[in-house]
Amino acid sequence: MQLQFNKHTYLLILVLAIGTLIIVPGLLMEGMFMDGQQYAFVAKNYANGKGTFWFPFLSQSWCTAPHSGFLEHPPLFYFLESFSFKLFGNSIYAERVFSLIMLVLNGFLIRAIWNLVTNKEIAKFTWLPLFFFFGIPIVAWVFQNNMIEQTLSVFTLLAIYFVLRAFKRKEQSFLFFAFSGVFVFLATLTKGLPGLFPIAAPIIYYLVFKKPSLAKSILGTLIIAVVPAMIYFLIIKLSADANENLSYYVKERLLNRIKNSPSTDSRFFILGGLIQELIPILLFSFMTWYISKKKMGENLFKSSSVKWALFFVALGLSGSLPLMLTLVQNKFYFFPALPFIAIGASFFVLPVIKKLMEVFEYKPVFVKRLKIAAFIAAGVSLVLCFTSIGDYKRDEKVIADARAICSLVSNEKSIKVSGDVYHKWNFQFYVLRFGDISFDPSPVSQQLFFIELKNSKNSIPLGYFPVKKELNEFTLYTLNK
C-alpha cells in the first residue's frame, strides 16, 4: 500500500520525531538505573553460556536464593534480551538496541489496536494515541533504563489486541481468546502478577458496550485465564527446574516481599504517581472538553467515541490500581497500563481534534507548514540521537571509576570490597557490565585487589597498599607493594 502524504501523515512524522527526541538520545547515552544494568548483565551472561533459562546467573557473590541463580523475576525477559547480545556482542549498546526494538513494538501495537477498533476515516488519527503515550514522562524513563516493563507491555498489548479481535471476528472468537491467554502467559513469565490484567478485558468490554453477551464475556475471561494456568501446570509437571524457579519466585520474591519488604508506607502511592504521570494528558483532555463545551456547544461525555474512551481507560486502571493492594509499589510498575490510557484519552478528545482538523482541510498553507515542521523535527531528532552517543545522562564519575578499575584489574574475576562498596549497587553493576568482575564482600577472603570508599575511616585489611591511580569516589588497593 502506497503511503499518501497528507496532513495526517505529516502529523504522524511529527509525533514520531517528537517521541524519538524525547526517548532515544537518553537511551543511547551512558548511565542506567541499577535494575536495568542488572538485567542487562544477566542477559549478557545467558548469551555467553552462563546460567540457564530457569536459573539465570548474575555473579559469584549473588546468593539471595538457595543457590546462585538470579530469581528476582520470572526469566523470560533475560532470555529475550540475550538475543540482542548474541547479535551485537557485549557492547553497551546491545541492551539499548533491545530497548529500541521494544519501543518500536509498543508504538506499532498501539497503532494496530487503534486501527482495529476504528473505521478508515478515524484510523488516520493514529498519531493521536502515540502523541499521548510519548507525552507521559515515565515512558521515556522505562525505555532509557532497560526496565522489564517495556517487554511486559508488548505482551499485554498483544493480549488485548486478540481480545478485540475475538469480539470483532465472532466465528473465531474462542481461538482469539486462546491467543490472548498465550500472551498473558508470556506476560506473567516476564514480570509475574502485573501481566494478568488483560484477563479482565472481556468483562470490561461487556460492561461498557453491553455486547455481545455476559455469558460470552465470562467465557472469554475463563479461556484467557485457563490457557496460562494449563501452560504453567504442564511446565511445572515436566520440569523440576521450572518448578523450583517458579516456587521460589512465588514464595520468596512475591509473597515474602509483599509481607516483609514494602517500598512505600501508603497504598495510595501508586494512585498519586499515576495522576502525576498523567498530568499532561489530563490537562489536554480538560482543555479539549472546555473547548467542546463552551465554544462548540457539545459535551464530549456524550460523543460517539466516549464508550471506547471508557473501555480503554478502565482497562488501563485495571492494570494499575490493583497495585494498591500491596505496599510494594513503584511508578514504573504501571507502565503497561499507560498505552491503554493513552488510547482512551485519544478517543475522548477525538471529536474536538477531528473538528479542528476539518478547519484546516482546505488551507494549503497549514499543510505546507506542517510538512516543514515535521521534517525539521525529524532531522533534529536524528542529529541529536547521533550526537548523544558517548555522552552521559547519569553516573559519569562512577562510570569513569568502574572503567578505570576494569582496565587496571582486567585479569581478575573477583575483587575484595568493603561492605559499603558492595552496597553501591550502581558501581557494582557497572564493574560487572564492563569487566565481568564480581565483588567479594567477605571479610576473610584474600583477593589480589581491594576497593574501599575514598576517604573512608574504615580499617584497610592487612597487606593491602593503594594503587597509584586517582579515582573519583573509590580507592583501589593491591597486595603488591
C-alpha positions as CSV (number, residue, x, y, z in Angstrom):
1,M,0.0,0.0,0.0
2,Q,1.5,3.3,-1.1
3,L,1.9,5.9,1.7
4,Q,-0.2,9.0,1.0
5,F,1.4,12.2,2.2
6,N,-1.3,14.4,3.7
7,K,-1.8,16.3,7.0
8,H,-2.2,13.1,9.0
9,T,1.0,11.6,7.5
10,Y,2.9,14.8,8.5
11,L,1.4,14.8,12.0
12,L,2.5,11.1,12.4
13,I,6.0,12.0,11.3
14,L,6.0,15.0,13.7
15,V,4.8,12.9,16.6
16,L,7.3,10.1,15.9
17,A,10.1,12.7,15.6
18,I,9.0,14.2,19.0
19,G,8.9,10.7,20.6
20,T,12.3,10.0,19.2
21,L,13.6,13.3,20.5
22,I,12.2,12.6,24.0
23,I,13.3,9.0,24.3
24,V,16.2,7.9,22.0
25,P,19.0,10.4,22.8
26,G,18.8,9.4,26.5
27,L,18.5,5.8,25.6
28,L,21.8,6.0,23.7
29,M,23.7,7.8,26.4
30,E,25.9,6.1,29.1
31,G,24.4,5.6,32.5
32,M,21.5,3.4,33.6
33,F,19.3,2.8,36.6
34,M,20.8,-0.1,38.6
35,D,18.0,-2.5,37.9
36,G,18.4,-2.1,34.1
37,Q,22.2,-2.7,34.4
38,Q,21.5,-5.8,36.5
39,Y,19.0,-7.2,33.9
40,A,21.4,-6.4,31.0
41,F,24.3,-8.3,32.7
42,V,22.1,-11.3,33.4
43,A,21.1,-11.3,29.7
44,K,24.7,-10.9,28.7
45,N,25.7,-13.9,30.8
46,Y,23.0,-16.1,29.3
47,A,24.1,-15.1,25.8
48,N,27.7,-16.1,26.8
49,G,26.7,-19.5,28.2
50,K,26.5,-18.6,31.9
51,G,23.3,-19.7,33.5
52,T,20.2,-21.4,32.1
53,F,16.7,-20.3,31.2
54,W,15.3,-21.2,34.6
55,F,18.4,-20.3,36.6
56,P,19.8,-17.1,35.1
57,F,23.2,-16.0,36.5
58,L,24.3,-12.6,37.8
59,S,27.6,-13.1,39.7
60,Q,29.5,-15.4,42.0
61,S,28.6,-13.3,45.0
62,W,24.8,-13.2,44.3
63,C,23.3,-15.7,46.7
64,T,19.9,-14.4,47.9
65,A,18.3,-17.7,46.6
66,P,19.3,-21.1,48.0
67,H,21.8,-21.2,45.1
68,S,23.5,-18.6,42.8
69,G,20.6,-18.3,40.4
70,F,19.1,-14.8,39.8
71,L,15.5,-15.4,40.6
72,E,14.3,-11.9,41.3
73,H,11.8,-12.1,38.5
74,P,10.5,-14.8,36.1
75,P,13.1,-15.5,33.4
76,L,11.6,-14.6,30.0
77,F,12.9,-11.0,29.8
78,Y,16.6,-12.1,30.2
79,F,16.2,-14.8,27.6
80,L,14.7,-12.4,25.0
81,E,17.3,-9.7,25.7
82,S,20.1,-12.3,25.4
83,F,19.4,-12.4,21.6
84,S,20.5,-8.8,21.4
85,F,23.8,-9.7,23.0
86,K,24.2,-12.7,20.6
87,L,23.6,-10.3,17.6
88,F,25.6,-7.3,18.8
89,G,28.2,-8.8,21.2
90,N,29.0,-7.4,24.7
91,S,28.8,-3.7,23.6
92,I,26.8,-1.5,26.0
93,Y,24.6,-0.8,23.0
94,A,23.3,-4.4,23.0
95,E,20.7,-3.7,25.7
96,R,20.0,-0.3,24.1
97,V,19.2,-1.8,20.8
98,F,16.8,-4.2,22.6
99,S,15.1,-1.3,24.3
100,L,14.8,0.5,21.0
101,I,13.1,-2.6,19.5
102,M,10.7,-2.7,22.4
103,L,9.9,1.0,21.8
104,V,9.1,0.3,18.2
105,L,6.9,-2.7,19.1
106,N,5.0,-0.7,21.7
107,G,4.3,2.0,19.2
108,F,3.4,-0.4,16.4
109,L,0.9,-2.3,18.7
110,I,-0.7,0.9,19.9
111,R,-1.3,1.8,16.3
112,A,-2.5,-1.7,15.5
113,I,-5.1,-1.6,18.3
114,W,-6.2,1.9,17.2
115,N,-6.7,0.7,13.6
116,L,-8.5,-2.4,14.7
117,V,-11.3,-0.6,16.5
118,T,-11.7,2.4,14.2
119,N,-13.0,2.9,10.7
120,K,-10.9,4.1,7.8
121,E,-11.6,7.8,8.5
122,I,-10.7,7.7,12.2
123,A,-7.7,5.4,11.6
124,K,-6.0,8.4,10.1
125,F,-5.7,9.8,13.6
126,T,-3.3,7.0,14.7
127,W,-0.8,9.7,15.6
128,L,-3.0,10.9,18.5
129,P,-2.6,7.9,20.9
130,L,1.1,7.9,20.1
131,F,1.3,11.6,20.9
132,F,-0.3,11.0,24.3
133,F,1.9,7.9,25.0
134,F,5.2,9.7,24.3
135,G,4.0,12.6,26.4
136,I,3.9,10.6,29.6
137,P,7.2,11.3,31.5
138,I,7.7,7.8,32.9
139,V,7.6,6.3,29.3
140,A,11.0,7.7,28.3
141,W,12.5,6.6,31.7
142,V,11.4,3.0,31.3
143,F,12.9,2.6,27.8
144,Q,16.1,4.5,28.7
145,N,16.8,2.3,31.7
146,N,16.1,-1.2,30.2
147,M,13.2,-1.9,32.5
148,I,11.3,-5.2,32.3
149,E,8.0,-3.4,31.9
150,Q,8.9,-2.4,28.3
151,T,8.7,-6.0,27.3
152,L,5.8,-6.8,29.6
153,S,3.8,-4.0,27.8
154,V,4.4,-5.7,24.4
155,F,2.7,-8.9,25.7
156,T,-0.2,-7.1,27.4
157,L,-0.8,-5.1,24.2
158,L,-0.9,-8.3,22.2
159,A,-3.2,-9.9,24.7
160,I,-5.7,-7.1,24.4
161,Y,-5.3,-7.0,20.6
162,F,-6.5,-10.6,20.4
163,V,-9.4,-9.9,22.8
164,L,-10.6,-7.2,20.5
165,R,-10.1,-9.5,17.5
166,A,-12.3,-12.0,19.3
167,F,-15.2,-9.6,19.6
168,K,-14.6,-8.4,16.0
169,R,-14.5,-11.9,14.4
170,K,-17.2,-13.8,16.2
171,E,-16.7,-17.0,14.2
172,Q,-13.1,-17.3,15.5
173,S,-13.6,-15.7,18.9
174,F,-12.6,-18.7,21.1
175,L,-9.4,-19.1,19.1
176,F,-8.5,-15.4,19.6
177,F,-9.3,-15.6,23.3
178,A,-6.9,-18.6,23.5
179,F,-4.2,-16.5,21.7
180,S,-4.8,-13.8,24.3
181,G,-4.3,-16.3,27.0
182,V,-0.9,-17.3,25.5
183,F,0.3,-13.7,25.6
184,V,-1.0,-13.4,29.2
185,F,1.2,-16.4,30.0
186,L,4.2,-14.7,28.3
187,A,3.4,-11.5,30.2
188,T,3.4,-13.3,33.6
189,L,6.6,-15.2,32.6
190,T,8.1,-11.8,32.1
191,K,7.0,-9.9,35.3
192,G,4.6,-12.1,37.2
193,L,1.3,-10.8,38.5
194,P,1.3,-7.4,36.7
195,G,0.8,-9.4,33.5
196,L,-2.6,-10.7,34.5
197,F,-4.8,-7.7,34.0
198,P,-5.8,-8.4,30.3
199,I,-7.9,-11.3,31.8
200,A,-10.5,-8.7,32.8
201,A,-10.8,-7.2,29.3
202,P,-13.8,-9.3,28.1
203,I,-15.8,-8.3,31.3
204,I,-14.9,-4.7,30.9
205,Y,-15.9,-4.8,27.3
206,Y,-19.3,-6.1,28.2
207,L,-19.8,-3.6,31.0
208,V,-19.1,-0.7,28.6
209,F,-20.7,-1.9,25.4
210,K,-23.4,-4.3,26.7
211,K,-22.5,-6.8,24.0
212,P,-22.1,-9.5,22.7
213,S,-23.4,-11.1,25.9
214,L,-22.4,-11.5,29.5
215,A,-22.1,-15.3,29.1
216,K,-19.7,-14.9,26.2
217,S,-17.6,-12.3,28.1
218,I,-17.3,-14.6,31.1
219,L,-16.4,-17.5,28.9
220,G,-13.8,-15.3,27.2
221,T,-12.3,-14.4,30.6
222,L,-12.2,-18.0,31.6
223,I,-10.4,-19.1,28.4
224,I,-7.8,-16.3,28.8
225,A,-7.3,-17.4,32.5
226,V,-7.3,-21.1,31.9
227,V,-4.7,-21.1,29.0
228,P,-1.8,-19.7,31.1
229,A,-2.8,-21.9,34.0
230,M,-2.7,-25.0,31.9
231,I,0.7,-24.0,30.4
232,Y,2.1,-23.4,33.9
233,F,0.7,-26.7,35.1
234,L,2.4,-28.6,32.3
235,I,5.7,-26.7,32.7
236,I,5.8,-27.4,36.4
237,K,5.0,-31.1,35.9
238,L,7.5,-31.6,33.2
239,S,10.4,-29.5,34.5
240,A,11.9,-29.7,38.0
241,D,13.9,-26.6,37.3
242,A,10.8,-24.6,36.3
243,N,9.0,-25.9,39.5
244,E,12.0,-24.7,41.6
245,N,12.2,-21.3,39.9
246,L,8.5,-20.5,40.0
247,S,8.1,-21.8,43.5
248,Y,10.9,-19.6,44.8
249,Y,9.5,-16.6,42.9
250,V,6.0,-17.0,44.3
251,K,7.0,-17.8,47.9
252,E,10.1,-15.6,48.4
253,R,10.0,-12.8,45.8
254,L,6.2,-12.3,45.7
255,L,4.6,-13.4,49.0
256,N,7.5,-12.8,51.3
257,R,8.3,-9.4,49.7
258,I,4.7,-8.3,50.0
259,K,4.7,-9.2,53.7
260,N,8.2,-8.1,54.8
261,S,9.7,-5.7,52.2
262,P,7.3,-2.7,51.5
263,S,8.7,0.0,49.2
264,T,6.2,2.7,50.4
265,D,4.1,3.4,53.5
266,S,1.0,4.3,51.6
267,R,-1.3,2.2,49.4
268,F,-2.2,5.4,47.6
269,F,1.4,6.0,46.4
270,I,0.6,4.3,43.0
271,L,-2.5,6.4,42.6
272,G,-0.6,9.6,43.2
273,G,2.1,8.5,40.9
274,L,-0.4,7.7,38.2
275,I,-2.1,11.1,38.4
276,Q,1.3,12.8,38.4
277,E,2.4,11.0,35.2
278,L,-0.9,11.7,33.5
279,I,-0.9,15.4,34.2
280,P,-0.1,16.3,30.5
281,I,-3.0,14.1,29.3
282,L,-5.4,15.3,32.0
283,L,-4.7,19.0,31.1
284,F,-5.0,18.4,27.4
285,S,-8.3,16.5,27.9
286,F,-9.7,19.2,30.2
287,M,-8.8,21.8,27.6
288,T,-10.5,20.0,24.8
289,W,-13.6,19.4,27.0
290,Y,-13.7,23.1,27.7
291,I,-13.4,24.0,24.0
292,S,-16.1,21.5,23.2
293,K,-18.5,22.6,25.9
294,K,-18.0,26.4,25.7
295,K,-17.0,27.0,22.1
296,M,-18.8,24.2,20.2
297,G,-21.8,23.7,22.5
298,E,-21.2,19.9,22.7
299,N,-20.5,17.5,25.5
300,L,-17.6,15.1,25.0
301,F,-19.1,12.8,27.6
302,K,-22.0,12.2,25.1
303,S,-19.9,11.8,22.0
304,S,-20.0,8.6,19.9
305,S,-16.4,7.7,20.8
306,V,-16.8,8.1,24.6
307,K,-17.5,4.3,25.1
308,W,-14.2,3.4,23.5
309,A,-12.6,6.0,25.8
310,L,-14.2,4.5,28.8
311,F,-13.2,1.0,27.8
312,F,-9.5,1.7,27.3
313,V,-9.3,4.0,30.4
314,A,-11.0,1.3,32.5
315,L,-8.5,-1.3,31.0
316,G,-5.6,1.0,32.0
317,L,-6.9,1.4,35.5
318,S,-7.3,-2.4,35.8
319,G,-3.6,-2.6,35.1
320,S,-2.6,0.0,37.6
321,L,-4.9,0.4,40.6
322,P,-4.7,-3.3,41.8
323,L,-1.1,-2.4,42.6
324,M,-2.6,-0.6,45.6
325,L,-3.4,-4.0,47.2
326,T,0.3,-4.2,48.4
327,L,2.8,-1.7,49.7
328,V,5.4,-2.9,47.1
329,Q,4.9,0.0,44.7
330,N,7.0,1.9,42.1
331,K,5.7,4.3,39.4
332,F,7.2,2.2,36.6
333,Y,5.1,-0.8,37.7
334,F,2.0,0.7,36.0
335,F,3.8,1.3,32.7
336,P,1.9,-1.5,30.8
337,A,-1.4,0.3,31.6
338,L,-0.3,3.6,30.0
339,P,-0.7,2.6,26.3
340,F,-4.4,1.9,27.0
341,I,-4.9,5.1,28.9
342,A,-3.3,7.0,26.0
343,I,-5.7,5.3,23.6
344,G,-8.7,6.0,25.8
345,A,-7.7,9.7,26.1
346,S,-7.4,9.9,22.3
347,F,-11.0,8.7,21.9
348,F,-12.2,11.2,24.5
349,V,-10.7,14.2,22.7
350,L,-11.2,12.8,19.2
351,P,-14.4,14.8,18.4
352,V,-12.7,18.1,19.1
353,I,-9.5,17.2,17.3
354,K,-11.5,16.0,14.3
355,K,-13.3,19.3,14.0
356,L,-10.1,21.3,14.4
357,M,-8.5,19.3,11.6
358,E,-11.5,20.0,9.4
359,V,-10.9,23.7,9.8
360,F,-7.5,23.3,8.1
361,E,-8.8,20.9,5.5
362,Y,-8.7,23.4,2.7
363,K,-5.8,25.5,3.8
364,P,-2.7,24.5,1.8
365,V,-0.5,26.9,3.9
366,F,-1.3,24.9,7.0
367,V,-0.3,21.6,5.3
368,K,2.8,23.1,3.9
369,R,3.9,24.5,7.3
370,L,3.1,21.2,8.9
371,K,5.2,19.3,6.4
372,I,8.1,21.7,7.0
373,A,7.8,21.3,10.8
374,A,7.6,17.5,10.5
375,F,10.7,17.1,8.5
376,I,12.7,19.6,10.5
377,A,11.7,17.8,13.7
378,A,12.7,14.5,12.2
379,G,16.1,15.9,11.1
380,V,16.7,17.5,14.5
381,S,15.8,14.3,16.4
382,L,18.2,12.2,14.2
383,V,21.1,14.6,14.7
384,L,20.5,14.7,18.5
385,C,20.4,10.9,18.5
386,F,23.8,10.6,16.8
387,T,25.4,13.4,18.9
388,S,24.2,11.8,22.2
389,I,26.2,8.6,21.6
390,G,29.0,8.5,24.1
391,D,27.5,11.3,26.3
392,Y,26.3,10.7,29.9
393,K,22.8,11.1,31.3
394,R,23.9,9.9,34.9
395,D,26.7,8.4,37.0
396,E,29.5,10.0,35.0
397,K,32.1,9.8,37.8
398,V,31.0,6.3,38.9
399,I,31.2,5.0,35.3
400,A,34.7,6.6,35.0
401,D,35.8,4.8,38.2
402,A,34.3,1.5,37.0
403,R,36.1,1.7,33.6
404,A,39.4,2.6,35.2
405,I,39.2,-0.3,37.7
406,C,38.2,-2.8,34.9
407,S,41.3,-1.6,33.0
408,L,43.6,-2.0,36.0
409,V,42.4,-5.4,37.1
410,S,41.3,-6.9,33.7
411,N,42.8,-10.3,34.5
412,E,40.8,-10.7,37.7
413,K,37.4,-12.3,38.1
414,S,36.7,-11.1,41.6
415,I,37.7,-8.2,43.8
416,K,37.6,-7.9,47.5
417,V,35.4,-4.9,48.6
418,S,34.2,-3.4,51.9
419,G,30.6,-3.8,52.8
420,D,30.0,-0.1,52.0
421,V,31.3,-0.6,48.5
422,Y,29.4,-3.8,47.9
423,H,26.1,-1.9,48.5
424,K,27.0,0.8,46.0
425,W,24.8,-1.2,43.6
426,N,25.2,1.0,40.6
427,F,29.0,0.9,40.9
428,Q,29.0,-2.9,41.4
429,F,26.8,-3.5,38.3
430,Y,28.9,-1.1,36.1
431,V,32.0,-3.1,37.0
432,L,30.2,-6.4,36.2
433,R,28.8,-5.0,33.0
434,F,32.2,-3.5,31.7
435,G,34.6,-6.1,33.1
436,D,32.7,-9.2,34.1
437,I,34.3,-8.7,37.5
438,S,32.3,-9.6,40.7
439,F,32.6,-8.1,44.1
440,D,33.6,-10.3,47.1
441,P,32.4,-8.6,50.4
442,S,33.6,-11.5,52.6
443,P,36.0,-10.1,55.4
444,V,38.0,-13.3,55.3
445,S,38.5,-13.5,51.6
446,Q,42.0,-12.9,50.1
447,Q,41.8,-11.3,46.7
448,L,44.7,-9.6,44.8
449,F,42.8,-6.3,44.8
450,F,40.6,-4.5,47.3
451,I,38.3,-1.5,46.9
452,E,37.2,1.0,49.6
453,L,35.3,4.3,49.5
454,K,37.5,7.3,49.1
455,N,38.3,9.0,52.5
456,S,36.7,6.1,54.4
457,K,37.6,5.8,58.0
458,N,37.3,2.0,58.0
459,S,40.4,0.0,58.6
460,I,42.2,-1.3,55.5
461,P,42.8,-5.1,55.6
462,L,46.4,-6.0,56.4
463,G,48.8,-6.3,53.5
464,Y,46.9,-4.0,51.1
465,F,48.5,-0.9,49.7
466,P,46.9,1.8,47.5
467,V,47.4,1.7,43.7
468,K,48.8,4.9,42.3
469,K,45.7,5.7,40.3
470,E,43.4,8.6,41.2
471,L,39.7,7.7,41.2
472,N,36.7,9.9,41.8
473,E,34.9,8.1,44.6
474,F,36.9,5.0,45.4
475,T,40.4,3.8,46.3
476,L,41.9,0.7,44.8
477,Y,44.4,-1.3,46.8
478,T,46.6,-4.3,46.0
479,L,48.5,-6.9,47.9
480,N,51.6,-6.0,45.9
481,K,53.8,-3.2,47.4
